């Protein structure tokens, strides 16, 4: 089983959301369809712009916490490195 840390956004350089899951396809689908009540629904955060895969849940959770502590511009730089066009990567995980 794999675990994923992911970043969603509302638009390029928009509001960011960081999460962790063991089923990236399902979890992003839930966000896209507003089945996850709260922050992502309120701010229309539906675009998957970054993710990392892990073999160990503890490593994934540690990475999620690390990214959440990062400054915003570090997160944007990370996204720009992997996905400079800020394309929705959801189709790649389906």
PDB file of N, CA, C and O in Angstrom:
ATOM      1  N   UNK A   1       0.838  -1.179   0.000  1.00  0.00           N
ATOM      2  CA  UNK A   1       0.000   0.000   0.000  1.00  0.00           C
ATOM      3  C   UNK A   1       0.885   1.245   0.000  1.00  0.00           C
ATOM      4  O   UNK A   1       1.935   1.289   0.642  1.00  0.00           O
ATOM      5  N   UNK A   2       0.432   2.240  -0.731  1.00  0.00           N
ATOM      6  CA  UNK A   2       1.147   3.513  -0.786  1.00  0.00           C
ATOM      7  C   UNK A   2       0.339   4.589  -0.067  1.00  0.00           C
ATOM      8  O   UNK A   2      -0.874   4.481   0.117  1.00  0.00           O
ATOM      9  N   UNK A   3       1.058   5.617   0.325  1.00  0.00           N
ATOM     10  CA  UNK A   3       0.466   6.773   0.996  1.00  0.00           C
ATOM     11  C   UNK A   3       0.913   8.018   0.251  1.00  0.00           C
ATOM     12  O   UNK A   3       2.010   8.065  -0.305  1.00  0.00           O
ATOM     13  N   UNK A   4       0.061   9.015   0.245  1.00  0.00           N
ATOM     14  CA  UNK A   4       0.327  10.204  -0.558  1.00  0.00           C
ATOM     15  C   UNK A   4       0.145  11.475   0.270  1.00  0.00           C
ATOM     16  O   UNK A   4      -0.784  11.594   1.069  1.00  0.00           O
ATOM     17  N   UNK A   5       1.043  12.400   0.058  1.00  0.00           N
ATOM     18  CA  UNK A   5       0.885  13.762   0.530  1.00  0.00           C
ATOM     19  C   UNK A   5       0.552  14.567  -0.715  1.00  0.00           C
ATOM     20  O   UNK A   5       1.217  14.426  -1.741  1.00  0.00           O
ATOM     21  N   UNK A   6      -0.455  15.397  -0.635  1.00  0.00           N
ATOM     22  CA  UNK A   6      -0.900  16.103  -1.831  1.00  0.00           C
ATOM     23  C   UNK A   6      -1.191  17.562  -1.517  1.00  0.00           C
ATOM     24  O   UNK A   6      -1.472  17.944  -0.381  1.00  0.00           O
ATOM     25  N   UNK A   7      -1.109  18.365  -2.584  1.00  0.00           N
ATOM     26  CA  UNK A   7      -1.468  19.775  -2.479  1.00  0.00           C
ATOM     27  C   UNK A   7      -2.550  20.068  -3.512  1.00  0.00           C
ATOM     28  O   UNK A   7      -2.397  19.776  -4.698  1.00  0.00           O
ATOM     29  N   UNK A   8      -3.629  20.643  -3.040  1.00  0.00           N
ATOM     30  CA  UNK A   8      -4.716  21.109  -3.899  1.00  0.00           C
ATOM     31  C   UNK A   8      -4.713  22.624  -3.883  1.00  0.00           C
ATOM     32  O   UNK A   8      -4.210  23.248  -2.948  1.00  0.00           O
ATOM     33  N   UNK A   9      -5.278  23.208  -4.924  1.00  0.00           N
ATOM     34  CA  UNK A   9      -5.400  24.664  -4.989  1.00  0.00           C
ATOM     35  C   UNK A   9      -6.709  25.043  -5.667  1.00  0.00           C
ATOM     36  O   UNK A   9      -7.352  24.229  -6.330  1.00  0.00           O
ATOM     37  N   UNK A  10      -7.079  26.290  -5.484  1.00  0.00           N
ATOM     38  CA  UNK A  10      -8.272  26.828  -6.127  1.00  0.00           C
ATOM     39  C   UNK A  10      -7.954  27.307  -7.550  1.00  0.00           C
ATOM     40  O   UNK A  10      -8.805  27.259  -8.438  1.00  0.00           O
ATOM     41  N   UNK A  11      -6.723  27.766  -7.744  1.00  0.00           N
ATOM     42  CA  UNK A  11      -6.245  28.261  -9.043  1.00  0.00           C
ATOM     43  C   UNK A  11      -4.748  28.495  -8.916  1.00  0.00           C
ATOM     44  O   UNK A  11      -4.194  28.344  -7.827  1.00  0.00           O
ATOM     45  N   UNK A  12      -4.093  28.853  -9.986  1.00  0.00           N
ATOM     46  CA  UNK A  12      -2.664  29.140  -9.949  1.00  0.00           C
ATOM     47  C   UNK A  12      -2.395  30.227  -8.894  1.00  0.00           C
ATOM     48  O   UNK A  12      -3.023  31.285  -8.900  1.00  0.00           O
ATOM     49  N   UNK A  13      -1.468  29.947  -8.008  1.00  0.00           N
ATOM     50  CA  UNK A  13      -1.109  30.847  -6.909  1.00  0.00           C
ATOM     51  C   UNK A  13      -2.292  31.157  -5.988  1.00  0.00           C
ATOM     52  O   UNK A  13      -2.283  32.162  -5.277  1.00  0.00           O
ATOM     53  N   UNK A  14      -3.298  30.297  -6.003  1.00  0.00           N
ATOM     54  CA  UNK A  14      -4.475  30.504  -5.163  1.00  0.00           C
ATOM     55  C   UNK A  14      -4.312  29.889  -3.783  1.00  0.00           C
ATOM     56  O   UNK A  14      -3.201  29.609  -3.333  1.00  0.00           O
ATOM     57  N   UNK A  15      -5.421  29.692  -3.139  1.00  0.00           N
ATOM     58  CA  UNK A  15      -5.444  29.085  -1.817  1.00  0.00           C
ATOM     59  C   UNK A  15      -4.962  27.648  -1.914  1.00  0.00           C
ATOM     60  O   UNK A  15      -5.350  26.916  -2.825  1.00  0.00           O
ATOM     61  N   UNK A  16      -4.105  27.241  -0.963  1.00  0.00           N
ATOM     62  CA  UNK A  16      -3.530  25.898  -0.966  1.00  0.00           C
ATOM     63  C   UNK A  16      -4.106  25.059   0.165  1.00  0.00           C
ATOM     64  O   UNK A  16      -4.461  25.570   1.228  1.00  0.00           O
ATOM     65  N   UNK A  17      -4.190  23.758  -0.092  1.00  0.00           N
ATOM     66  CA  UNK A  17      -4.604  22.786   0.915  1.00  0.00           C
ATOM     67  C   UNK A  17      -3.660  21.602   0.843  1.00  0.00           C
ATOM     68  O   UNK A  17      -3.381  21.100  -0.246  1.00  0.00           O
ATOM     69  N   UNK A  18      -3.163  21.146   1.986  1.00  0.00           N
ATOM     70  CA  UNK A  18      -2.248  20.005   2.037  1.00  0.00           C
ATOM     71  C   UNK A  18      -2.920  18.895   2.822  1.00  0.00           C
ATOM     72  O   UNK A  18      -3.470  19.127   3.899  1.00  0.00           O
ATOM     73  N   UNK A  19      -2.873  17.676   2.273  1.00  0.00           N
ATOM     74  CA  UNK A  19      -3.476  16.534   2.944  1.00  0.00           C
ATOM     75  C   UNK A  19      -2.652  15.281   2.769  1.00  0.00           C
ATOM     76  O   UNK A  19      -1.653  15.275   2.049  1.00  0.00           O
ATOM     77  N   UNK A  20      -3.076  14.217   3.434  1.00  0.00           N
ATOM     78  CA  UNK A  20      -2.428  12.910   3.332  1.00  0.00           C
ATOM     79  C   UNK A  20      -3.527  11.861   3.182  1.00  0.00           C
ATOM     80  O   UNK A  20      -4.597  11.988   3.778  1.00  0.00           O
ATOM     81  N   UNK A  21      -3.264  10.824   2.384  1.00  0.00           N
ATOM     82  CA  UNK A  21      -4.260   9.783   2.135  1.00  0.00           C
ATOM     83  C   UNK A  21      -3.575   8.501   1.683  1.00  0.00           C
ATOM     84  O   UNK A  21      -2.409   8.517   1.288  1.00  0.00           O
ATOM     85  N   UNK A  22      -4.296   7.402   1.741  1.00  0.00           N
ATOM     86  CA  UNK A  22      -3.790   6.153   1.180  1.00  0.00           C
ATOM     87  C   UNK A  22      -4.471   5.828  -0.148  1.00  0.00           C
ATOM     88  O   UNK A  22      -4.169   4.811  -0.773  1.00  0.00           O
ATOM     89  N   UNK A  23      -5.388   6.692  -0.575  1.00  0.00           N
ATOM     90  CA  UNK A  23      -6.068   6.510  -1.854  1.00  0.00           C
ATOM     91  C   UNK A  23      -6.230   7.879  -2.511  1.00  0.00           C
ATOM     92  O   UNK A  23      -7.255   8.543  -2.352  1.00  0.00           O
ATOM     93  N   UNK A  24      -5.211   8.282  -3.243  1.00  0.00           N
ATOM     94  CA  UNK A  24      -5.177   9.633  -3.812  1.00  0.00           C
ATOM     95  C   UNK A  24      -6.324   9.869  -4.786  1.00  0.00           C
ATOM     96  O   UNK A  24      -6.966  10.918  -4.744  1.00  0.00           O
ATOM     97  N   UNK A  25      -6.584   8.918  -5.650  1.00  0.00           N
ATOM     98  CA  UNK A  25      -7.649   9.078  -6.640  1.00  0.00           C
ATOM     99  C   UNK A  25      -9.003   9.326  -5.949  1.00  0.00           C
ATOM    100  O   UNK A  25      -9.733  10.250  -6.308  1.00  0.00           O
ATOM    101  N   UNK A  26      -9.315   8.505  -4.974  1.00  0.00           N
ATOM    102  CA  UNK A  26     -10.592   8.638  -4.273  1.00  0.00           C
ATOM    103  C   UNK A  26     -10.667   9.949  -3.489  1.00  0.00           C
ATOM    104  O   UNK A  26     -11.683  10.644  -3.519  1.00  0.00           O
ATOM    105  N   UNK A  27      -9.597  10.273  -2.797  1.00  0.00           N
ATOM    106  CA  UNK A  27      -9.609  11.470  -1.946  1.00  0.00           C
ATOM    107  C   UNK A  27      -9.755  12.749  -2.772  1.00  0.00           C
ATOM    108  O   UNK A  27     -10.512  13.641  -2.390  1.00  0.00           O
ATOM    109  N   UNK A  28      -9.051  12.850  -3.884  1.00  0.00           N
ATOM    110  CA  UNK A  28      -9.167  14.042  -4.730  1.00  0.00           C
ATOM    111  C   UNK A  28     -10.561  14.105  -5.343  1.00  0.00           C
ATOM    112  O   UNK A  28     -11.139  15.186  -5.451  1.00  0.00           O
ATOM    113  N   UNK A  29     -11.105  12.961  -5.745  1.00  0.00           N
ATOM    114  CA  UNK A  29     -12.466  12.921  -6.281  1.00  0.00           C
ATOM    115  C   UNK A  29     -13.454  13.457  -5.240  1.00  0.00           C
ATOM    116  O   UNK A  29     -14.376  14.198  -5.578  1.00  0.00           O
ATOM    117  N   UNK A  30     -13.255  13.078  -3.976  1.00  0.00           N
ATOM    118  CA  UNK A  30     -14.120  13.570  -2.907  1.00  0.00           C
ATOM    119  C   UNK A  30     -14.018  15.093  -2.773  1.00  0.00           C
ATOM    120  O   UNK A  30     -15.027  15.776  -2.595  1.00  0.00           O
ATOM    121  N   UNK A  31     -12.794  15.616  -2.859  1.00  0.00           N
ATOM    122  CA  UNK A  31     -12.623  17.078  -2.808  1.00  0.00           C
ATOM    123  C   UNK A  31     -13.312  17.742  -4.002  1.00  0.00           C
ATOM    124  O   UNK A  31     -14.023  18.734  -3.843  1.00  0.00           O
ATOM    125  N   UNK A  32     -13.098  17.194  -5.187  1.00  0.00           N
ATOM    126  CA  UNK A  32     -13.659  17.783  -6.406  1.00  0.00           C
ATOM    127  C   UNK A  32     -15.185  17.820  -6.377  1.00  0.00           C
ATOM    128  O   UNK A  32     -15.804  18.710  -6.961  1.00  0.00           O
ATOM    129  N   UNK A  33     -15.777  16.861  -5.702  1.00  0.00           N
ATOM    130  CA  UNK A  33     -17.233  16.763  -5.647  1.00  0.00           C
ATOM    131  C   UNK A  33     -17.817  17.291  -4.339  1.00  0.00           C
ATOM    132  O   UNK A  33     -18.964  17.004  -3.998  1.00  0.00           O
ATOM    133  N   UNK A  34     -17.014  18.063  -3.615  1.00  0.00           N
ATOM    134  CA  UNK A  34     -17.431  18.705  -2.362  1.00  0.00           C
ATOM    135  C   UNK A  34     -18.014  17.719  -1.343  1.00  0.00           C
ATOM    136  O   UNK A  34     -18.932  18.055  -0.595  1.00  0.00           O
ATOM    137  N   UNK A  35     -17.473  16.511  -1.326  1.00  0.00           N
ATOM    138  CA  UNK A  35     -17.876  15.531  -0.325  1.00  0.00           C
ATOM    139  C   UNK A  35     -17.083  15.716   0.965  1.00  0.00           C
ATOM    140  O   UNK A  35     -17.448  15.183   2.013  1.00  0.00           O
ATOM    141  N   UNK A  36     -15.990  16.480   0.875  1.00  0.00           N
ATOM    142  CA  UNK A  36     -15.192  16.822   2.051  1.00  0.00           C
ATOM    143  C   UNK A  36     -15.660  18.202   2.494  1.00  0.00           C
ATOM    144  O   UNK A  36     -15.317  19.212   1.879  1.00  0.00           O
ATOM    145  N   UNK A  37     -16.429  18.233   3.543  1.00  0.00           N
ATOM    146  CA  UNK A  37     -16.988  19.497   4.022  1.00  0.00           C
ATOM    147  C   UNK A  37     -15.908  20.306   4.727  1.00  0.00           C
ATOM    148  O   UNK A  37     -15.018  19.747   5.368  1.00  0.00           O
ATOM    149  N   UNK A  38     -15.993  21.604   4.603  1.00  0.00           N
ATOM    150  CA  UNK A  38     -15.045  22.461   5.303  1.00  0.00           C
ATOM    151  C   UNK A  38     -14.228  23.321   4.357  1.00  0.00           C
ATOM    152  O   UNK A  38     -14.756  23.911   3.415  1.00  0.00           O
ATOM    153  N   UNK A  39     -12.934  23.383   4.623  1.00  0.00           N
ATOM    154  CA  UNK A  39     -12.022  24.316   3.969  1.00  0.00           C
ATOM    155  C   UNK A  39     -12.021  24.202   2.450  1.00  0.00           C
ATOM    156  O   UNK A  39     -12.183  25.209   1.761  1.00  0.00           O
ATOM    157  N   UNK A  40     -11.840  22.992   1.912  1.00  0.00           N
ATOM    158  CA  UNK A  40     -11.741  22.850   0.452  1.00  0.00           C
ATOM    159  C   UNK A  40     -13.071  23.170  -0.234  1.00  0.00           C
ATOM    160  O   UNK A  40     -13.089  23.715  -1.337  1.00  0.00           O
ATOM    161  N   UNK A  41     -14.159  22.836   0.412  1.00  0.00           N
ATOM    162  CA  UNK A  41     -15.473  23.167  -0.152  1.00  0.00           C
ATOM    163  C   UNK A  41     -15.702  24.677  -0.112  1.00  0.00           C
ATOM    164  O   UNK A  41     -16.141  25.270  -1.097  1.00  0.00           O
ATOM    165  N   UNK A  42     -15.405  25.291   1.021  1.00  0.00           N
ATOM    166  CA  UNK A  42     -15.645  26.723   1.211  1.00  0.00           C
ATOM    167  C   UNK A  42     -14.862  27.576   0.218  1.00  0.00           C
ATOM    168  O   UNK A  42     -15.385  28.565  -0.297  1.00  0.00           O
ATOM    169  N   UNK A  43     -13.604  27.197  -0.055  1.00  0.00           N
ATOM    170  CA  UNK A  43     -12.737  28.005  -0.905  1.00  0.00           C
ATOM    171  C   UNK A  43     -12.568  27.435  -2.316  1.00  0.00           C
ATOM    172  O   UNK A  43     -11.685  27.861  -3.061  1.00  0.00           O
ATOM    173  N   UNK A  44     -13.423  26.465  -2.678  1.00  0.00           N
ATOM    174  CA  UNK A  44     -13.427  25.911  -4.036  1.00  0.00           C
ATOM    175  C   UNK A  44     -12.045  25.376  -4.437  1.00  0.00           C
ATOM    176  O   UNK A  44     -11.537  25.696  -5.511  1.00  0.00           O
ATOM    177  N   UNK A  45     -11.455  24.572  -3.577  1.00  0.00           N
ATOM    178  CA  UNK A  45     -10.112  24.035  -3.788  1.00  0.00           C
ATOM    179  C   UNK A  45     -10.242  22.630  -4.363  1.00  0.00           C
ATOM    180  O   UNK A  45     -10.511  21.676  -3.635  1.00  0.00           O
ATOM    181  N   UNK A  46     -10.048  22.509  -5.689  1.00  0.00           N
ATOM    182  CA  UNK A  46     -10.311  21.244  -6.373  1.00  0.00           C
ATOM    183  C   UNK A  46      -9.195  20.779  -7.301  1.00  0.00           C
ATOM    184  O   UNK A  46      -9.299  19.689  -7.864  1.00  0.00           O
ATOM    185  N   UNK A  47      -8.152  21.546  -7.482  1.00  0.00           N
ATOM    186  CA  UNK A  47      -7.109  21.186  -8.438  1.00  0.00           C
ATOM    187  C   UNK A  47      -5.926  20.526  -7.743  1.00  0.00           C
ATOM    188  O   UNK A  47      -5.317  21.110  -6.847  1.00  0.00           O
ATOM    189  N   UNK A  48      -5.607  19.311  -8.160  1.00  0.00           N
ATOM    190  CA  UNK A  48      -4.442  18.599  -7.635  1.00  0.00           C
ATOM    191  C   UNK A  48      -3.207  19.091  -8.393  1.00  0.00           C
ATOM    192  O   UNK A  48      -3.062  18.828  -9.587  1.00  0.00           O
ATOM    193  N   UNK A  49      -2.321  19.806  -7.698  1.00  0.00           N
ATOM    194  CA  UNK A  49      -1.154  20.377  -8.377  1.00  0.00           C
ATOM    195  C   UNK A  49       0.170  19.751  -7.938  1.00  0.00           C
ATOM    196  O   UNK A  49       1.212  20.011  -8.540  1.00  0.00           O
ATOM    197  N   UNK A  50       0.128  18.919  -6.880  1.00  0.00           N
ATOM    198  CA  UNK A  50       1.371  18.315  -6.399  1.00  0.00           C
ATOM    199  C   UNK A  50       1.037  17.111  -5.532  1.00  0.00           C
ATOM    200  O   UNK A  50       0.059  17.114  -4.785  1.00  0.00           O
ATOM    201  N   UNK A  51       1.882  16.068  -5.647  1.00  0.00           N
ATOM    202  CA  UNK A  51       1.758  14.944  -4.723  1.00  0.00           C
ATOM    203  C   UNK A  51       3.084  14.200  -4.636  1.00  0.00           C
ATOM    204  O   UNK A  51       3.913  14.251  -5.544  1.00  0.00           O
ATOM    205  N   UNK A  52       3.252  13.517  -3.530  1.00  0.00           N
ATOM    206  CA  UNK A  52       4.412  12.661  -3.289  1.00  0.00           C
ATOM    207  C   UNK A  52       3.889  11.321  -2.803  1.00  0.00           C
ATOM    208  O   UNK A  52       2.867  11.257  -2.119  1.00  0.00           O
ATOM    209  N   UNK A  53       4.592  10.249  -3.156  1.00  0.00           N
ATOM    210  CA  UNK A  53       4.195   8.896  -2.771  1.00  0.00           C
ATOM    211  C   UNK A  53       5.173   8.344  -1.732  1.00  0.00           C
ATOM    212  O   UNK A  53       6.380   8.568  -1.817  1.00  0.00           O
ATOM    213  N   UNK A  54       4.633   7.622  -0.756  1.00  0.00           N
ATOM    214  CA  UNK A  54       5.437   7.033   0.318  1.00  0.00           C
ATOM    215  C   UNK A  54       5.023   5.586   0.545  1.00  0.00           C
ATOM    216  O   UNK A  54       3.877   5.211   0.295  1.00  0.00           O
ATOM    217  N   UNK A  55       5.962   4.777   1.021  1.00  0.00           N
ATOM    218  CA  UNK A  55       5.675   3.394   1.402  1.00  0.00           C
ATOM    219  C   UNK A  55       5.226   3.288   2.849  1.00  0.00           C
ATOM    220  O   UNK A  55       4.593   2.306   3.236  1.00  0.00           O
ATOM    221  N   UNK A  56       5.550   4.293   3.646  1.00  0.00           N
ATOM    222  CA  UNK A  56       5.321   4.252   5.092  1.00  0.00           C
ATOM    223  C   UNK A  56       4.425   5.417   5.512  1.00  0.00           C
ATOM    224  O   UNK A  56       4.710   6.573   5.197  1.00  0.00           O
ATOM    225  N   UNK A  57       3.349   5.108   6.219  1.00  0.00           N
ATOM    226  CA  UNK A  57       2.406   6.145   6.648  1.00  0.00           C
ATOM    227  C   UNK A  57       3.071   7.161   7.564  1.00  0.00           C
ATOM    228  O   UNK A  57       2.750   8.348   7.506  1.00  0.00           O
ATOM    229  N   UNK A  58       3.989   6.712   8.407  1.00  0.00           N
ATOM    230  CA  UNK A  58       4.653   7.649   9.323  1.00  0.00           C
ATOM    231  C   UNK A  58       5.465   8.684   8.549  1.00  0.00           C
ATOM    232  O   UNK A  58       5.477   9.860   8.913  1.00  0.00           O
ATOM    233  N   UNK A  59       6.140   8.258   7.494  1.00  0.00           N
ATOM    234  CA  UNK A  59       6.900   9.200   6.664  1.00  0.00           C
ATOM    235  C   UNK A  59       5.964  10.174   5.967  1.00  0.00           C
ATOM    236  O   UNK A  59       6.264  11.363   5.869  1.00  0.00           O
ATOM    237  N   UNK A  60       4.841   9.681   5.487  1.00  0.00           N
ATOM    238  CA  UNK A  60       3.873  10.549   4.801  1.00  0.00           C
ATOM    239  C   UNK A  60       3.321  11.606   5.755  1.00  0.00           C
ATOM    240  O   UNK A  60       3.212  12.777   5.393  1.00  0.00           O
ATOM    241  N   UNK A  61       2.979  11.197   6.958  1.00  0.00           N
ATOM    242  CA  UNK A  61       2.439  12.144   7.937  1.00  0.00           C
ATOM    243  C   UNK A  61       3.491  13.169   8.338  1.00  0.00           C
ATOM    244  O   UNK A  61       3.184  14.350   8.498  1.00  0.00           O
ATOM    245  N   UNK A  62       4.742  12.711   8.502  1.00  0.00           N
ATOM    246  CA  UNK A  62       5.819  13.650   8.833  1.00  0.00           C
ATOM    247  C   UNK A  62       6.007  14.676   7.719  1.00  0.00           C
ATOM    248  O   UNK A  62       6.214  15.859   7.988  1.00  0.00           O
ATOM    249  N   UNK A  63       5.933  14.219   6.464  1.00  0.00           N
ATOM    250  CA  UNK A  63       6.089  15.133   5.329  1.00  0.00           C
ATOM    251  C   UNK A  63       4.920  16.107   5.259  1.00  0.00           C
ATOM    252  O   UNK A  63       5.120  17.291   4.991  1.00  0.00           O
ATOM    253  N   UNK A  64       3.716  15.631   5.494  1.00  0.00           N
ATOM    254  CA  UNK A  64       2.546  16.516   5.495  1.00  0.00           C
ATOM    255  C   UNK A  64       2.726  17.619   6.537  1.00  0.00           C
ATOM    256  O   UNK A  64       2.500  18.794   6.244  1.00  0.00           O
ATOM    257  N   UNK A  65       3.125  17.249   7.734  1.00  0.00           N
ATOM    258  CA  UNK A  65       3.324  18.238   8.792  1.00  0.00           C
ATOM    259  C   UNK A  65       4.435  19.216   8.437  1.00  0.00           C
ATOM    260  O   UNK A  65       4.335  20.411   8.714  1.00  0.00           O
ATOM    261  N   UNK A  66       5.501  18.696   7.817  1.00  0.00           N
ATOM    262  CA  UNK A  66       6.606  19.566   7.394  1.00  0.00           C
ATOM    263  C   UNK A  66       6.115  20.598   6.382  1.00  0.00           C
ATOM    264  O   UNK A  66       6.388  21.790   6.526  1.00  0.00           O
ATOM    265  N   UNK A  67       5.391  20.144   5.358  1.00  0.00           N
ATOM    266  CA  UNK A  67       4.896  21.061   4.329  1.00  0.00           C
ATOM    267  C   UNK A  67       3.931  22.090   4.908  1.00  0.00           C
ATOM    268  O   UNK A  67       3.936  23.247   4.488  1.00  0.00           O
ATOM    269  N   UNK A  68       3.113  21.686   5.856  1.00  0.00           N
ATOM    270  CA  UNK A  68       2.172  22.626   6.469  1.00  0.00           C
ATOM    271  C   UNK A  68       2.890  23.724   7.242  1.00  0.00           C
ATOM    272  O   UNK A  68       2.368  24.829   7.380  1.00  0.00           O
ATOM    273  N   UNK A  69       4.078  23.427   7.742  1.00  0.00           N
ATOM    274  CA  UNK A  69       4.858  24.439   8.477  1.00  0.00           C
ATOM    275  C   UNK A  69       5.635  25.367   7.545  1.00  0.00           C
ATOM    276  O   UNK A  69       6.079  26.437   7.962  1.00  0.00           O
ATOM    277  N   UNK A  70       5.797  24.964   6.296  1.00  0.00           N
ATOM    278  CA  UNK A  70       6.577  25.763   5.342  1.00  0.00           C
ATOM    279  C   UNK A  70       5.923  27.116   5.091  1.00  0.00           C
ATOM    280  O   UNK A  70       4.712  27.288   5.235  1.00  0.00           O
ATOM    281  N   UNK A  71       6.763  28.062   4.712  1.00  0.00           N
ATOM    282  CA  UNK A  71       6.274  29.353   4.238  1.00  0.00           C
ATOM    283  C   UNK A  71       5.569  29.147   2.891  1.00  0.00           C
ATOM    284  O   UNK A  71       5.889  28.227   2.139  1.00  0.00           O
ATOM    285  N   UNK A  72       4.618  30.012   2.613  1.00  0.00           N
ATOM    286  CA  UNK A  72       3.841  29.879   1.385  1.00  0.00           C
ATOM    287  C   UNK A  72       4.716  29.874   0.133  1.00  0.00           C
ATOM    288  O   UNK A  72       4.498  29.066  -0.770  1.00  0.00           O
ATOM    289  N   UNK A  73       5.698  30.764   0.073  1.00  0.00           N
ATOM    290  CA  UNK A  73       6.512  30.829  -1.146  1.00  0.00           C
ATOM    291  C   UNK A  73       7.356  29.572  -1.329  1.00  0.00           C
ATOM    292  O   UNK A  73       7.713  29.252  -2.463  1.00  0.00           O
ATOM    293  N   UNK A  74       7.690  28.847  -0.262  1.00  0.00           N
ATOM    294  CA  UNK A  74       8.391  27.571  -0.407  1.00  0.00           C
ATOM    295  C   UNK A  74       7.466  26.539  -1.051  1.00  0.00           C
ATOM    296  O   UNK A  74       7.889  25.747  -1.893  1.00  0.00           O
ATOM    297  N   UNK A  75       6.202  26.561  -0.642  1.00  0.00           N
ATOM    298  CA  UNK A  75       5.229  25.630  -1.216  1.00  0.00           C
ATOM    299  C   UNK A  75       5.023  25.928  -2.698  1.00  0.00           C
ATOM    300  O   UNK A  75       4.960  25.011  -3.516  1.00  0.00           O
ATOM    301  N   UNK A  76       4.921  27.202  -3.039  1.00  0.00           N
ATOM    302  CA  UNK A  76       4.734  27.589  -4.440  1.00  0.00           C
ATOM    303  C   UNK A  76       5.944  27.184  -5.269  1.00  0.00           C
ATOM    304  O   UNK A  76       5.797  26.712  -6.396  1.00  0.00           O
ATOM    305  N   UNK A  77       7.131  27.366  -4.719  1.00  0.00           N
ATOM    306  CA  UNK A  77       8.347  26.949  -5.423  1.00  0.00           C
ATOM    307  C   UNK A  77       8.354  25.433  -5.640  1.00  0.00           C
ATOM    308  O   UNK A  77       8.760  24.965  -6.704  1.00  0.00           O
ATOM    309  N   UNK A  78       7.913  24.670  -4.653  1.00  0.00           N
ATOM    310  CA  UNK A  78       7.833  23.215  -4.779  1.00  0.00           C
ATOM    311  C   UNK A  78       6.881  22.828  -5.905  1.00  0.00           C
ATOM    312  O   UNK A  78       7.210  21.975  -6.729  1.00  0.00           O
ATOM    313  N   UNK A  79       5.711  23.445  -5.945  1.00  0.00           N
ATOM    314  CA  UNK A  79       4.743  23.165  -7.008  1.00  0.00           C
ATOM    315  C   UNK A  79       5.329  23.538  -8.364  1.00  0.00           C
ATOM    316  O   UNK A  79       5.231  22.766  -9.318  1.00  0.00           O
ATOM    317  N   UNK A  80       5.936  24.718  -8.453  1.00  0.00           N
ATOM    318  CA  UNK A  80       6.514  25.168  -9.724  1.00  0.00           C
ATOM    319  C   UNK A  80       7.601  24.226 -10.228  1.00  0.00           C
ATOM    320  O   UNK A  80       7.780  24.083 -11.437  1.00  0.00           O
ATOM    321  N   UNK A  81       8.327  23.582  -9.318  1.00  0.00           N
ATOM    322  CA  UNK A  81       9.379  22.649  -9.719  1.00  0.00           C
ATOM    323  C   UNK A  81       8.799  21.416 -10.401  1.00  0.00           C
ATOM    324  O   UNK A  81       9.314  20.972 -11.428  1.00  0.00           O
ATOM    325  N   UNK A  82       7.727  20.860  -9.833  1.00  0.00           N
ATOM    326  CA  UNK A  82       7.130  19.642 -10.383  1.00  0.00           C
ATOM    327  C   UNK A  82       6.095  19.933 -11.465  1.00  0.00           C
ATOM    328  O   UNK A  82       5.950  19.164 -12.416  1.00  0.00           O
ATOM    329  N   UNK A  83       5.385  21.030 -11.320  1.00  0.00           N
ATOM    330  CA  UNK A  83       4.227  21.310 -12.163  1.00  0.00           C
ATOM    331  C   UNK A  83       4.171  22.806 -12.487  1.00  0.00           C
ATOM    332  O   UNK A  83       3.290  23.513 -11.999  1.00  0.00           O
ATOM    333  N   UNK A  84       5.113  23.292 -13.312  1.00  0.00           N
ATOM    334  CA  UNK A  84       5.198  24.739 -13.573  1.00  0.00           C
ATOM    335  C   UNK A  84       3.939  25.344 -14.186  1.00  0.00           C
ATOM    336  O   UNK A  84       3.695  26.539 -14.024  1.00  0.00           O
ATOM    337  N   UNK A  85       3.142  24.551 -14.882  1.00  0.00           N
ATOM    338  CA  UNK A  85       1.898  25.058 -15.465  1.00  0.00           C
ATOM    339  C   UNK A  85       0.716  25.005 -14.513  1.00  0.00           C
ATOM    340  O   UNK A  85      -0.386  25.427 -14.864  1.00  0.00           O
ATOM    341  N   UNK A  86       0.939  24.487 -13.307  1.00  0.00           N
ATOM    342  CA  UNK A  86      -0.122  24.317 -12.315  1.00  0.00           C
ATOM    343  C   UNK A  86      -1.305  23.553 -12.917  1.00  0.00           C
ATOM    344  O   UNK A  86      -2.466  23.865 -12.654  1.00  0.00           O
ATOM    345  N   UNK A  87      -0.980  22.547 -13.730  1.00  0.00           N
ATOM    346  CA  UNK A  87      -2.012  21.716 -14.345  1.00  0.00           C
ATOM    347  C   UNK A  87      -2.652  20.812 -13.297  1.00  0.00           C
ATOM    348  O   UNK A  87      -2.005  20.425 -12.323  1.00  0.00           O
ATOM    349  N   UNK A  88      -3.910  20.482 -13.497  1.00  0.00           N
ATOM    350  CA  UNK A  88      -4.605  19.550 -12.608  1.00  0.00           C
ATOM    351  C   UNK A  88      -4.078  18.138 -12.899  1.00  0.00           C
ATOM    352  O   UNK A  88      -4.271  17.619 -13.999  1.00  0.00           O
ATOM    353  N   UNK A  89      -3.425  17.528 -11.932  1.00  0.00           N
ATOM    354  CA  UNK A  89      -2.788  16.216 -12.097  1.00  0.00           C
ATOM    355  C   UNK A  89      -3.745  15.062 -11.830  1.00  0.00           C
ATOM    356  O   UNK A  89      -3.336  13.901 -11.854  1.00  0.00           O
ATOM    357  N   UNK A  90      -4.990  15.362 -11.582  1.00  0.00           N
ATOM    358  CA  UNK A  90      -5.954  14.309 -11.244  1.00  0.00           C
ATOM    359  C   UNK A  90      -6.030  13.232 -12.319  1.00  0.00           C
ATOM    360  O   UNK A  90      -6.116  12.047 -11.993  1.00  0.00           O
ATOM    361  N   UNK A  91      -6.001  13.611 -13.571  1.00  0.00           N
ATOM    362  CA  UNK A  91      -6.102  12.620 -14.659  1.00  0.00           C
ATOM    363  C   UNK A  91      -4.906  11.665 -14.666  1.00  0.00           C
ATOM    364  O   UNK A  91      -5.010  10.550 -15.176  1.00  0.00           O
ATOM    365  N   UNK A  92      -3.784  12.088 -14.111  1.00  0.00           N
ATOM    366  CA  UNK A  92      -2.602  11.217 -14.048  1.00  0.00           C
ATOM    367  C   UNK A  92      -2.713  10.160 -12.963  1.00  0.00           C
ATOM    368  O   UNK A  92      -2.041   9.131 -13.035  1.00  0.00           O
ATOM    369  N   UNK A  93      -3.547  10.394 -11.963  1.00  0.00           N
ATOM    370  CA  UNK A  93      -3.683   9.434 -10.882  1.00  0.00           C
ATOM    371  C   UNK A  93      -4.902   8.527 -11.062  1.00  0.00           C
ATOM    372  O   UNK A  93      -5.100   7.596 -10.280  1.00  0.00           O
ATOM    373  N   UNK A  94      -5.706   8.787 -12.068  1.00  0.00           N
ATOM    374  CA  UNK A  94      -6.897   7.955 -12.330  1.00  0.00           C
ATOM    375  C   UNK A  94      -6.530   6.675 -13.036  1.00  0.00           C
ATOM    376  O   UNK A  94      -7.405   5.860 -13.332  1.00  0.00           O
TER     377      UNK A  94
END
